[in-house]
Amino acid sequence: MQKIPIAHFEAASTLAVVVSSNEPLLFLSDDLKVIAASASFCRAFDIDPKTVCGQRLSKIGNGEWAMPKLASLLRATASGSANIEAYEIDFQRPNQKMRHLVVNARTLDDGDIDHIRLLLAITDVTDVRAEARLKDDLVRDNAILLQEVQHRVANSLQIIASVLMQSARRVQSEEARGHLHNAHHRVMSIATLQRQLSTSSGGKVELRTYLTQLCQSLGASMIADPDRLSIEVTADDSAVDADVSVRLGLIVTELAINALKHAFPDERTGTIVIDYRSSGDDWALSVTDNGIGMPAGAPKAGLGTGIVEALVKTLNGEIQLSDADPGTAVTISRQESAGSRDISTAA
């Protein structure tokens, strides 16, 4: 029995693998002649398998593979001076739409040490690219729509706040007027957030800007003499999810209103400072005034209201009331060491 040379056996095995591959493959010589083509390649690019073998790459089909840059890269790969990895090409056939292909090529040892062989793999990514563009377009359209909705919500909240203020001016009851004023301030805090969201990306709200705008709104509606009372914000660069911003904003609104009502009687001058600091998952929000303070052990009106306690609970935070000497400091904080959950996922 005649012994088959190993090189011939390995070459035959390589040809069999290439021809039967489910992926479009070309087996090329170093002078870019086609040694073998997979059936999937011929189907994908509508080429008669009988016309492929022995042809130069630039001659197969209707000449659409005559790409000088691709040929140059293949020769460089054959010489060992370059590699083709995920090289993208635009592929145009007569009277057909443009297709986007990704090609990879490497030298292949098929047992014939006297000749360099190349294995060229082709992937059609036309549909994948089209789907990616469609997805990007949808994301962009949704972002524009969301901003428009947020803008409209903010405008609606401004209208509601105006109606509340008009109602407060008409009612005779001081108690009812106070409730309407408080409702107005809460609506304004959410309206301020909506304006901030319309200029934010990814649903994150930069707290320093948000709290500054919120406090400007509170000051404009509650401080008759800015030279006597003021609200300052000294927050860091933290950004939080929108729902967290709503809760923090409502807490600041309640505490700031409380300080404006009770900390500065008899035309006393003073300042309320809103501060927020975070480090990792730990954070602290404080509302501090330099007003009259409170007697030791005596609760300050409004600080223990159900609305603040409920909001702090949803943030997995703790409330601490302390003497600011002068004035009062209310601090809401969350410490990771306490085992609390991330506020961004709080209910």
C-alpha positions as CSV (number, residue, x, y, z in Angstrom):
1,M,0.0,0.0,0.0
2,Q,1.4,3.4,-1.0
3,K,2.1,5.7,1.9
4,I,0.3,9.1,1.7
5,P,2.7,12.0,2.6
6,I,1.7,13.7,5.9
7,A,1.6,17.1,4.2
8,H,-0.8,16.0,1.6
9,F,-3.0,14.4,4.3
10,E,-3.1,17.6,6.4
11,A,-3.8,19.7,3.3
12,A,-6.7,17.5,2.4
13,S,-8.1,17.7,5.9
14,T,-7.9,21.5,5.9
15,L,-9.7,21.6,2.5
16,A,-12.5,19.4,3.9
17,V,-12.9,21.6,7.0
18,V,-13.0,24.8,4.9
19,V,-15.5,23.5,2.4
20,S,-17.9,22.1,5.0
21,S,-17.7,25.1,7.4
22,N,-20.9,26.8,8.3
23,E,-19.0,30.1,8.4
24,P,-18.1,31.9,5.1
25,L,-14.4,30.9,4.7
26,L,-11.8,31.3,2.0
27,F,-8.5,29.3,1.8
28,L,-6.0,31.4,-0.1
29,S,-2.5,31.0,-1.4
30,D,0.1,33.7,-0.6
31,D,-0.5,35.2,-4.1
32,L,-4.2,35.5,-3.2
33,K,-5.5,32.6,-5.3
34,V,-8.5,30.7,-4.0
35,I,-7.6,27.2,-3.0
36,A,-11.0,26.4,-1.5
37,A,-14.2,28.2,-0.5
38,S,-16.8,27.1,2.0
39,A,-20.3,26.3,0.6
40,S,-21.6,28.9,3.0
41,F,-19.4,31.6,1.4
42,C,-20.7,30.7,-2.0
43,R,-24.3,30.9,-0.8
44,A,-23.8,34.1,1.1
45,F,-22.3,35.9,-1.8
46,D,-24.2,34.2,-4.6
47,I,-21.1,32.7,-6.3
48,D,-21.0,29.4,-8.3
49,P,-18.7,27.1,-6.4
50,K,-17.3,25.7,-9.7
51,T,-15.9,29.1,-10.7
52,V,-14.0,29.8,-7.4
53,C,-11.0,27.5,-7.0
54,G,-7.9,28.7,-8.8
55,Q,-9.2,32.2,-9.3
56,R,-7.6,35.2,-7.8
57,L,-9.6,36.8,-5.0
58,S,-10.1,40.0,-7.2
59,K,-11.7,37.9,-10.0
60,I,-14.3,35.9,-8.2
61,G,-18.0,36.9,-8.5
62,N,-18.4,40.0,-10.6
63,G,-15.1,41.5,-9.4
64,E,-16.6,42.9,-6.2
65,W,-13.8,41.4,-4.1
66,A,-11.2,43.5,-6.0
67,M,-10.4,45.7,-2.9
68,P,-6.9,47.0,-3.0
69,K,-6.7,47.7,0.7
70,L,-7.9,44.3,1.6
71,A,-5.4,42.7,-0.8
72,S,-2.6,44.7,0.7
73,L,-3.5,43.6,4.2
74,L,-3.7,40.0,3.1
75,R,-0.2,40.1,1.6
76,A,1.1,41.7,4.7
77,T,-0.5,38.9,6.8
78,A,1.1,36.3,4.5
79,S,4.5,37.9,5.0
80,G,4.1,38.0,8.8
81,S,4.2,41.8,9.1
82,A,0.5,42.3,9.9
83,N,-2.7,40.6,11.1
84,I,-6.2,41.2,10.0
85,E,-8.5,41.2,13.1
86,A,-12.1,42.5,12.9
87,Y,-11.4,44.6,9.8
88,E,-14.6,46.2,8.5
89,I,-15.3,46.7,4.9
90,D,-18.3,48.0,2.8
91,F,-19.2,45.3,0.3
92,Q,-21.1,46.4,-2.8
93,R,-22.5,44.0,-5.4
94,P,-24.1,45.3,-8.6
95,N,-27.8,46.3,-8.2
96,Q,-27.8,45.3,-4.5
97,K,-27.7,47.3,-1.3
98,M,-24.4,47.9,0.6
99,R,-23.4,45.2,3.0
100,H,-21.1,45.6,6.0
101,L,-18.6,42.8,6.5
102,V,-16.1,42.0,9.2
103,V,-13.1,40.0,8.0
104,N,-10.4,38.1,10.0
105,A,-7.3,36.5,8.4
106,R,-4.4,34.5,9.6
107,T,-1.7,32.2,8.2
108,L,-2.4,28.5,8.4
109,D,0.0,25.7,8.6
110,D,-1.5,22.9,6.4
111,G,1.6,20.8,6.3
112,D,3.0,22.3,3.1
113,I,6.1,24.1,4.5
114,D,7.0,25.5,1.1
115,H,4.0,27.7,0.8
116,I,2.1,30.1,3.0
117,R,-1.6,29.7,3.2
118,L,-4.2,32.1,4.4
119,L,-7.6,31.5,6.1
120,L,-10.0,34.3,5.5
121,A,-13.2,34.4,7.6
122,I,-16.1,36.8,6.7
123,T,-19.0,37.8,8.9
124,D,-21.9,39.8,7.5
125,V,-22.9,42.4,10.2
126,T,-25.3,44.4,8.0
127,D,-28.4,43.4,10.0
128,V,-26.6,43.7,13.4
129,R,-25.4,47.3,12.5
130,A,-28.9,48.2,11.3
131,E,-30.4,46.9,14.6
132,A,-27.9,48.8,16.6
133,R,-28.6,52.1,14.7
134,L,-32.4,51.5,15.3
135,K,-31.8,50.9,19.0
136,D,-29.7,54.1,19.2
137,D,-32.4,56.0,17.4
138,L,-35.1,54.7,19.7
139,V,-33.0,55.5,22.8
140,R,-32.5,59.1,21.5
141,D,-36.1,59.5,20.6
142,N,-37.2,58.2,24.1
143,A,-34.8,60.6,25.8
144,I,-36.2,63.5,23.8
145,L,-39.7,62.4,24.7
146,L,-38.8,62.0,28.4
147,Q,-37.4,65.5,28.5
148,E,-40.5,66.9,26.9
149,V,-42.7,65.1,29.4
150,Q,-40.6,66.4,32.3
151,H,-40.9,69.9,30.9
152,R,-44.6,69.7,30.7
153,V,-44.9,68.2,34.2
154,A,-42.8,71.1,35.5
155,N,-45.1,73.6,33.9
156,S,-48.2,71.9,35.2
157,L,-46.7,71.9,38.7
158,Q,-46.0,75.6,38.4
159,I,-49.6,76.2,37.5
160,I,-50.8,74.1,40.5
161,A,-48.4,76.1,42.8
162,S,-49.9,79.3,41.5
163,V,-53.4,78.1,42.1
164,L,-52.5,77.2,45.7
165,M,-51.0,80.6,46.3
166,Q,-54.1,82.4,44.9
167,S,-56.3,80.2,47.1
168,A,-54.1,81.0,50.2
169,R,-54.7,84.7,49.6
170,R,-58.5,84.3,49.4
171,V,-59.1,82.1,52.5
172,Q,-60.0,83.7,55.8
173,S,-58.7,81.0,58.1
174,E,-55.1,81.3,59.2
175,E,-54.9,77.6,59.6
176,A,-56.2,76.9,56.1
177,R,-53.8,79.6,54.7
178,G,-50.9,77.9,56.4
179,H,-51.8,74.5,55.0
180,L,-52.1,76.0,51.5
181,H,-48.7,77.7,51.8
182,N,-47.1,74.4,52.9
183,A,-48.7,72.6,50.0
184,H,-47.4,75.3,47.6
185,H,-43.8,74.9,48.9
186,R,-43.9,71.1,48.5
187,V,-45.2,71.3,45.0
188,M,-42.5,73.9,44.2
189,S,-39.8,71.5,45.4
190,I,-41.0,68.8,43.0
191,A,-41.3,71.3,40.2
192,T,-37.7,72.4,40.8
193,L,-36.7,68.7,40.5
194,Q,-38.6,68.4,37.2
195,R,-36.7,71.4,35.8
196,Q,-33.4,69.8,36.9
197,L,-34.3,66.5,35.3
198,S,-35.0,68.1,32.0
199,T,-31.4,69.1,31.8
200,S,-29.9,65.9,33.4
201,S,-28.7,62.7,31.7
202,G,-29.3,59.2,32.7
203,G,-31.9,60.0,35.3
204,K,-29.3,61.4,37.7
205,V,-29.7,64.7,39.5
206,E,-26.8,66.8,40.6
207,L,-27.8,67.7,44.1
208,R,-25.9,71.0,44.5
209,T,-27.7,72.6,41.6
210,Y,-31.1,71.1,42.5
211,L,-30.9,72.1,46.2
212,T,-29.7,75.6,45.2
213,Q,-32.7,76.1,42.8
214,L,-35.0,74.6,45.5
215,C,-33.8,77.0,48.2
216,Q,-34.0,80.0,45.8
217,S,-37.6,79.1,45.2
218,L,-38.3,78.7,48.9
219,G,-36.6,82.0,49.6
220,A,-38.5,83.9,46.9
221,S,-41.8,82.7,48.3
222,M,-41.1,82.9,52.1
223,I,-38.4,85.5,52.7
224,A,-39.7,89.1,52.5
225,D,-36.4,90.7,53.3
226,P,-33.3,88.9,51.9
227,D,-31.1,91.2,53.9
228,R,-32.5,89.7,57.1
229,L,-32.8,86.0,56.2
230,S,-31.1,83.8,53.7
231,I,-30.7,80.2,52.7
232,E,-27.3,78.9,51.5
233,V,-26.3,75.5,50.0
234,T,-22.9,74.0,50.6
235,A,-23.3,70.6,48.9
236,D,-20.6,68.5,47.3
237,D,-20.7,67.2,43.7
238,S,-22.9,64.2,44.5
239,A,-25.5,63.0,42.0
240,V,-28.4,60.7,42.9
241,D,-31.4,59.0,41.3
242,A,-34.4,61.1,40.6
243,D,-36.6,59.4,43.2
244,V,-34.0,60.0,45.9
245,S,-33.8,63.6,44.9
246,V,-37.6,64.0,45.4
247,R,-37.3,62.7,48.9
248,L,-34.3,64.7,49.8
249,G,-35.9,67.8,48.4
250,L,-39.1,67.3,50.4
251,I,-37.1,66.8,53.6
252,V,-35.1,70.1,52.9
253,T,-38.4,71.9,52.1
254,E,-40.0,70.8,55.4
255,L,-36.9,71.6,57.6
256,A,-36.2,74.9,55.9
257,I,-39.9,76.0,56.2
258,N,-39.8,75.0,59.9
259,A,-36.6,77.0,60.5
260,L,-38.0,80.1,58.7
261,K,-41.2,80.0,60.8
262,H,-39.7,79.3,64.2
263,A,-35.9,80.1,64.4
264,F,-36.0,83.8,63.7
265,P,-38.7,85.6,65.7
266,D,-38.9,89.3,66.3
267,E,-37.3,90.3,63.0
268,R,-34.1,88.4,64.0
269,T,-31.5,88.1,61.2
270,G,-29.9,84.8,60.3
271,T,-29.0,82.1,57.8
272,I,-30.1,78.6,57.1
273,V,-27.4,76.3,55.6
274,I,-28.2,73.2,53.6
275,D,-25.3,70.8,53.3
276,Y,-25.0,67.4,51.6
277,R,-21.9,65.2,51.6
278,S,-21.4,61.6,50.4
279,S,-18.6,59.0,50.4
280,G,-19.4,55.8,48.6
281,D,-22.8,54.7,49.8
282,D,-22.6,56.8,53.0
283,W,-24.1,60.2,53.0
284,A,-25.3,63.0,55.3
285,L,-27.8,65.8,54.7
286,S,-27.9,68.7,57.3
287,V,-30.2,71.7,57.7
288,T,-28.6,74.2,60.1
289,D,-29.8,77.6,61.3
290,N,-28.2,80.2,63.6
291,G,-31.5,81.2,65.1
292,I,-32.7,81.1,68.7
293,G,-32.1,77.4,69.2
294,M,-34.1,75.3,71.6
295,P,-34.1,74.5,75.3
296,A,-32.3,71.3,76.1
297,G,-34.5,68.3,75.9
298,A,-37.4,70.2,74.3
299,P,-38.7,69.1,70.9
300,K,-38.6,71.8,68.2
301,A,-42.0,72.2,66.5
302,G,-42.3,70.5,63.2
303,L,-39.1,68.4,63.3
304,G,-40.9,65.2,64.3
305,T,-43.6,65.5,61.7
306,G,-44.8,62.3,60.1
307,I,-43.8,63.5,56.6
308,V,-40.1,63.9,57.5
309,E,-39.9,60.7,59.5
310,A,-41.6,58.8,56.6
311,L,-39.2,60.2,54.0
312,V,-36.1,59.5,56.1
313,K,-37.3,55.9,56.7
314,T,-37.6,55.3,52.9
315,L,-34.0,56.5,52.6
316,N,-32.8,54.1,55.3
317,G,-31.5,57.1,57.2
318,E,-31.4,58.3,60.8
319,I,-32.4,61.8,62.2
320,Q,-30.2,63.6,64.7
321,L,-31.1,66.9,66.3
322,S,-28.3,68.9,67.9
323,D,-27.5,72.4,69.2
324,A,-25.6,74.4,66.6
325,D,-24.6,77.1,69.2
326,P,-26.3,79.3,68.1
327,G,-29.3,77.7,66.5
328,T,-30.2,74.2,65.7
329,A,-28.9,71.5,63.3
330,V,-30.9,68.6,61.9
331,T,-28.8,65.9,60.3
332,I,-30.2,63.0,58.3
333,S,-27.5,60.4,57.5
334,R,-27.0,56.9,56.2
335,Q,-24.0,54.8,57.1
336,E,-23.1,51.7,55.2
337,S,-21.7,50.2,58.4
338,A,-25.2,50.3,59.8
339,G,-26.2,47.7,57.2
340,S,-28.6,49.9,55.4
341,R,-29.6,49.3,51.8
342,D,-28.6,51.6,49.0
343,I,-30.9,54.6,48.9
344,S,-31.3,54.3,45.2
345,T,-33.2,51.0,45.7
346,A,-35.1,52.1,48.7
347,A,-38.9,51.7,48.5
